[in-house]
């Protein structure tokens, strides 16, 4: 199906010291089947050869525009891209990841066919050993209202609060920027606002983005910021869509358990004793609500109840599980 006018898509690519991966990322963008792209590359004060590589790519393809700035962090780099974007639609790609050839054509086609403001696709994870892992629910396409979207965000196998799996009408970003004071999960508050502002959202489970897991990946660190962010989402849903509170509660608990799993694997329970207490309280408080809505399996319910009652036993069992299933993330 032809897309009338082929609207311009601004793809914002923050770059910081990714010389090893940048060429693959840029190659995947210039070879997209959807050609009407403005590729905005923000070199955020790289100290390796990344900045020079960005300039070389701009010389090869006129659609690429490079902005060099002092190192200010991922959120600021994304905001710089938003401030200069000329496209009708906005998308993001992390510079150590890469896209499959039909990613933007699929997202744009889904927007046109569904008359949506926001398009979301799925992804596959590329592990350090080169293995590809996907938890996508293949063959699913959902057209949702804002309320529907809050049910699915963070539900396992659906879409997440990241920036790079979404294509949004530029107007959704009016007055909206990534928070500069967030040490982690700066995607979350912006994603929640996009979901809240969009009248119609389309989700396609086709995995068209490759998320690369590297030893230096920001997402590997232990932090409670994501759990805090999903707690904020829970409060938003309670106020605006109270009937959907169980879905938000599930997402919040899943983020808490995921954080605790990383603590267990790192052997840092003592350093995170306060978070452990917080996790146990929230599990006891919210699990009856989630279970009554039948949003979790019996095995998951037993695992989370074990964490609430005996973190020590839970830790032993989780470490055993990880040894036998190393390909599964701590999520």
N, C-alpha and C positions, 0 to 999 in steps of 0.2 A: 504494500500500500504506500503510495506516495504521500509525503508530508508537505502540504501546501506551504510554499515560501521557504521551507527549510530554515527555521529560525536559527540565529546565531547562538551557539553555546559557548560560554566562557568556562574554561577548565582551569582551575587554580591549583598550582603545584608548588607547595612550599618545599624548599631544598635546604638541607644542612648536612654537610659532610657525608654524602652518599655516593662518592665517586664510583664505588664498586657496583652500584645498582642503577645509577641514573640513566645510562644509555638504554638499558632494556625498558625502563619506564617511558622515556621519550619516544623510543622506537614504536612502542605499543600505541602511543597517542597519535603520532603522525600517520600511522597506518589504519586508523579507525575508518570504518566504512562510511560513517557520517562525517563529511568533509568540512562542513561549515562550522569550524571550531576557532575560537580564540584561546590559545594556550598561554596562560599567564604564569610565568615561572618566577618565583620569589626566592632569590638566593639570600638566605638569612645569615649573612656573615660567615659563610663556609671558610674553613681554614685549609681544606684539601683542594683538589683540582675541580671540585663540583662547579664553582663559579665559571671557570674557563670552559668546562663542558657545556654549561647552559648557553654561553655566548656562541659556541660552535654550532649548537643545534639551531639557534636563532638565525645564523647565517645560512643554514641549509633549508629552512622552512619559514616562509614569511608570516605564517600564522602564529609563530612563537614570539612572545614579547618577554624580555627578561628585565626584572627589577632587582638591583643589588641594594641591600640595606645592611646596617649593622645588626648583629645578632640580638634579636628581641624575643625569640621563641615562636613556637608553632602558631599560637593564637594570633599574635601580631602579624605574622606573615600571611595568614589567611585573611585577616582584616585588610591588609594592604591590597591583596588581590580583589577583595570585594569592593574596595574604594575605587579601583581603576577598571573594573569589569564593564564592558560595553554590551555584553550579550543579553539576549532575551531570557536565557536560562543559565543557571549557575550549577556547576558541579565541581567536585574536588577529587584529586588523586594524590596519595602520598608518594613521595619520590623514591622510596625503596620498594614500592609495589608496582604492579603493572596491570594493564587492562587487556581483555580479549577483544578481538577486532570489531564485534558488533555491539559492544556495550552501549555506546551513546545512541546508535541508531535504534536499538531495542527500547531504550528508555524514552526516546523522543516519540517513537511510534506508539508506545503504550500511553503516553500523555495525550497524543492526538486521538487515538481510538477511544480512550476513556474520558476525554475532556477533563483531565486531572490537572491539578496545580503542582503536584509533587509525585515523582516517579522513584521507585525503589527497586533495586535488584539484589540478588544474593551473591555470595562470594565463595571462593575456595581458599583454603589456607595452604601455603607452601612452607613446609617445615625445613629446618636447616639442612637436612639430609636430602632435600629435593623431593621428598614425598608430598603428594597432594591429598588433602583431606577436606571433605565437604560434609556439612550437616544440613544442607539445603533440602527442603521438601519438594523434590523435583515435580514439575508439571503443574505447579500451583500458580494461579493468577487471581489476585483479589483486588476489587475496587472498593474502596472504603471511604467512609466519612471520617472526620477528625476523631469522633468518639470511638469508632471501630478501631482506628489506628492505635489508640492508647490501650486497647485490649491486647494487641499483638506485639507491641514493642517490648523487647526483652523476653518474650515467650520463646523458649528454646526451639531453634529451627526456623524461626521467622527472622525479621529484620532487627537491627540493633540501633544504638544511639550514635553510631559513628557518622562522620561527614561524608565518607567516600563511596557510599552505596546509594547516594541520592542525587537526583536532578530536580531542581526547584525553579519555579518562576522567579525571576529577579525581584519582583515586587514583594515576595515573602520575606526578603532580607531588608526591607525598608526599616531603618532604625534598629536593626538587629546586627550585633557583632559578637565575636567570640570573646569571652571574659579573659582579661589579661592576668587576673589574680588567681586563676585556677592552675594548680600544680599538675592536675591530672583530670581526665574526663571533661575537658573543656568543650567537647562535642555535645555533651548531654543537655545542658540548658538550651543550647541553640536548636538541637533536634526537637526537644519538647515544644519550643515555640513554633517551629516549622509545622509540626503536626497539629498544633492548636490553631494556627492561622490558615492552613490549607482547607478548602471546602471539600476537595475530592482528592484522594490519594490512590495510586495504583501500585501494587506490589507484584513483582514477577520473580518466581523462585529460581529462574535460570541463573546459574553462577557465572557471572561475566567479569568479575574482578578477582585478581589474585593478590591476597594479603600475605605478605612475606613475614614469617617469623624469623627474626634474627636475634643473636645473643645480645645485641645492643638495643633491641626494641624497647621503646618507652613503656609499652604495655606489660613488660615483664616485671617491673618493680612492684613492691608491696605498698599499697596505699588504701586508705578507706574512702578516698574521694568519690569513687564510683558508687559505693554503697550510700554515701551521703546524697549523691545526686539522685539516685532512684528513690531515696526517702523524700526528696523534694517533689519528685514526680508523683509519688503516692499522695502527698498533701494536695497537689494540684488536681488530681483526679477526684479526690474526696470532695473538693469544693465544686468542681464543674460537672463531673459525671459520677455521682455517688454510687449509682447502681453498678459501676464497673470497678469498684474498689478491690474486689478479689484479684483481678488481673494485675493491677498495679502492685498489690501486696505480694503477689507471686514474683513479679519482676524484682521487687525490693529484696525479698528473701533470697532469691537466686543470686543476686549480686553480693549479698552478705556471705552466703555459703562459698561462692567463688573466691572471695577475698580470703576467707578463713582457710580454704584449701591451699592457697599459696603460702599462707603463714605456716601451715603444717609441713608442707614440702620444704620450706626454708629452715625448719627447725627453730622458729622464733616465737613460740607460744608465750614465753615469759615476757618478751618485749612488747607483745600485743595482748597482754592480759586484759586491759580495759576493753579492747574491741571484742575479745572473747565473751566478756560479761554482757556487752551490748548485743552480740549475736544471740546469745541464749535468751535474753529478755525478749528480743524482737521475734524470735522463732516461737516462743511460748505465746506471745501476744497475737500473732498474725496467722499461725498455722491453722487454727480452727476455721477461720474465715476462708482460707485457700482450699482446705480440704472439703468444706461444705459445698464449694463451687465445683468440686471434682476437677481441679486443674493439675493435679499431680498423680503420679502412679503410686501404687502401694509401696514399692521398693524405695522410691524417693521420699515418701512420707516417713518410712522407717528410718532412713538415713538421717534425715533432718531432725527427727525426734531424738535419735541417739546423740546428735551434736548438742541438742538442748539439754539433755540429761547428763551425758558423760563425754565431754570433749576429749578426754584421754583415750577412751575406747574408740571414739570416732576417728581420732588421728591415726591410731594403729591400723584400723581397717582401711582408711583411705590410702595410707602409704602402701599397703599390700595391694590394693586395687590398682594404684598407679604403676607398681612394678610389673603387673601382668597386663596393663593396658597403657603403655607409655605414649601411644599416639593420641590419646584423648586429652584435651586441654583441661585446665583446672576449673573451667567455667562450671 
